[in-house]
């Protein structure tokens, strides 16, 4: 997920991939801060990793995927050619966290509605091979989270962006955390969206309360309807209505081993 490139990398994927070539896709890039995305591009380039920022909704970067796959699989293609196996489809597994847009990506690449898509985690249940017609055969897999988040921030970021099922979360707490993150990174965006004024000295829960009052989400006695406020805040963040937002920077993971901390590049690995 381009909004949380470190937190959305499943640390198990590198181990499971073994020596197979990997292409990292940063999905939902139209929702991410373009300036932050440029910093992440440089970070991955400095590490020698092949990555693309893409968006299945707008189509951004989609046409670059097939050439990039062929580039990372160049050695295998040479072996095919030496055996006279030209024109063979490349088989690629799409893997990543829940609700990051793997099925939407496959539908974009294949030009049809082959994979079921909904804006919630856990929709894809089974593995399925899909022929794109552009020389790639894609294996759609269910989104998977790893058993334990070593860093609490990783779990919070995954919850805020919608990778964890809402039924198992304290929605109000997650929305308050989001308010704190936006105060720290994008105070002007949350202030402008909800007409809050200066929020720099406010706690997350205070911002949350102000948002509820500004929207008129009140119950008897003038108290804030916290559930309604939380659902609205998270929906508007996830839909890009607050603005283009990235919740973490490459500098924050400098010196850490992504496979130990749960941090690293994000989204779908080919």
N, C-alpha and C positions, 0 to 999 in steps of 0.2 A: 504494500500500500504506500503510494508516494507521499502520503501525509505522515506516515510513521515508518520510514524505510528501515530503521534498526529494529524496532519492536516487532514488526511484522515478518521478520525472517525466522522461520522455524529452524532452530539450531541442529535438529536431527537430519535435515535434508542433505547437508554436505556429506555426512557419514553414510547415509543411505545411497547417495549418488555414486559413491566410490570414485573411480577414475573416469566416469562418464563426463562428457563436456556439459557445461552448465551455462545457460543464458538467463540472466536475471531481468525480469520485467517489473518495472515500478508502475503499478496500475492506478487508475483513478487520478491520473496526473492533472486533469482539468480542475480538480478540487484542491490541489496543492499550490503552495506559494511558489511562483516561478523563480524568484530569486533564490529561495532555499533549494529548489530542485537543481539549479545550476551548481550550487555548492556540493550537493550530493553527487552530481555527475562527476565533478572534479575528484571527489573522494574516491569513487569507484575506479576512475581512470588511474589515479595514483596507486591503487591497490592492484592494478592490472586485471580487473574484472570486466567482463563484457556485460553491459546493461543497457536497457532502453526504457525511456519513459513513454508510457502508452495510455490510451483511454478508449475503452470500448464504446462509450456513449457517443463521443465526438468523432471517433475514428483516428484520433491523433496517434501517430507512430505505428499504426497497424501494418502499413505497407513495408515497413522496415524490418518486420519480424522474420519473414522467410529468408531474406538475404543474410540476416544476422545468424540465423540457425545454420545456414550453409557455411558461414564463416567459422563458427565454433566447431563445426563437424567436418572441417576441410580435410583432416587426415583420413577420416573414415570414407569420405567421398573419393579420395585418391585410391584407397584400397579397392573400392567398388569398381572404379574405372580400370584398374590394373587387371581385374578379373572379368572385364567386359560387361559389368553390371551397370550400364548407364540408364538413366531415366527411372531409377528405383526410388520409390517414396521413402523419405526419411521419417522414422517413427520417433515421435517426441511425446514425453509425458509432461502434462501440465500439473504442477503441484504447488500448493500454497495454503495459506490460512483460510478459514471460512469467510464467505461473503466479500472476498477481495475482487471478484469479477472474473473468475476462471471460465465459467460457462459462457458469459457474455463475450469474452475474448474469442472462444472457440466459434461461437456463432458468427462473429465478425469475420474471422479468418475463412470460415467455410461458406459464408454467404447464405446462411439459412438458420432456421431455429431447430438445430439438432440437439442442443443441450438445454435443459430446463433452467429458467432464470427467475429468481425472485430476490428482492432486496432484503434478505435476511439470511443468517447463517444456517447451514445444514440442509440445503435444498437438494444438492447432488448427493445421492446415496450409493450409487453403483459406479463401477469403472466402465467406460465405454470408449471404443476406438471410433474416430470420426475422420473421414477422408475430406481434406479441404479442397482438393482439385488444383492445388498450387504446389504439388510436390511434397506435401507434409501430411502425415497421418498422426492425428493427435489423440492422446489418451486422456480423457477427462477423469479426474479423480476427486473424491470428496475432500473438502477442506479439513485440515487436521491441525489441531493445537497440540503442543507438547505437554507432558504431564505436570511440570512444575516450572513456574516463572521464578527465576533466581532474583530478578529485580522487580519490585512492586510496580515501578513505573511502566514496565512492559505490559503487565496485566491491565493497568488503568488505561493505557493507550489503546489496547485491543478492545476494551469495553467501550470507550468513547467513540471509536470509529465503527463499531457494530460487528466486530468479529466474534464476539461472545453472545450467546443467546440472551435476549432481554429477560426471559422468565427467571433466570438464575441470578440476576443482578439486583442490587439496590439502585434503582434508576435515579432516585433523588441524589444519592451520594455521587454517582458518576457524573451527573449534570453539574453538581457543585465543583467537582474536580475540573471539569471542562471550563467552568467560569474562571477558576484560578489560573489555568493554563492560558486562557485568552487574555486575562489581565496582564500576565507576564510577557506574552509574545505579541499579541495583537490588540492592545487596549483600545486603539482607535476604531477597530472593526466592531467589537462588541458594543462599544459606546454609541457608535453611529447607528447600528442596526436597531437598538432598543432605546435610543435617546436617553442615555444614562448620565452624560456629563463625564467628569474625570473619575475614573475607577481605579487609578493607580494605588491609592491608599486603602482600598477596600478588600476585605477578605472574600474568598470565593462564595461563601454562603450569603454574604451581604449583597453581592452582585446578583446572585440567584434570586434573592428576595425582591430586589429592585425590578428585575426583569418580569417577575410574576405580577407585580403591582402595575408596571407600565402596560402590560398586556391585559390587565383587568381580570386576571385569573384568581378570583377571590371566592371564598366560601363564607358560610354564616359567621358573623362576628368580625368580618373584615380580615380574616386570616387568609394567607396565600394557599391556593390549591397547589401543593407542592408536586403532586404526581403529574398534573396537567402541565405545569411549568417545565418539569424535567423532560417529559416526552417531547414537548415543543422545542426546547433548546437542542436536544440531541438530534431531532429530525431536521432542524434548520441547519445545524452544523454539518451533518452527514449529506445534506442536499446542496451544500455550498451557498446557502442563502446568507450566512454571516460574512462570507468572503472566502478567498483562496488561502488556505491555512495549512501549514506544516508544523507539527507539534514537537519535532526534535531535529537537532543539528548534528552534523558529523563530528564536530568538536567534542560533543558530549560523550562519544564512545571512543575517543582517542586513547590508545594504550590498553584497551580492553580486547580480550579474545572473544569475538562474536559467538563462537561455538560453545563458550563456557557461560556467557552472560545472557544469552538469548537475544543479543544484538547482532546486527550485521546488515547485509543488503536485504531487500524485501520483495515480496509478492510472489510471482510464479516462476518456478525454475523449469527450464526445458531439459 
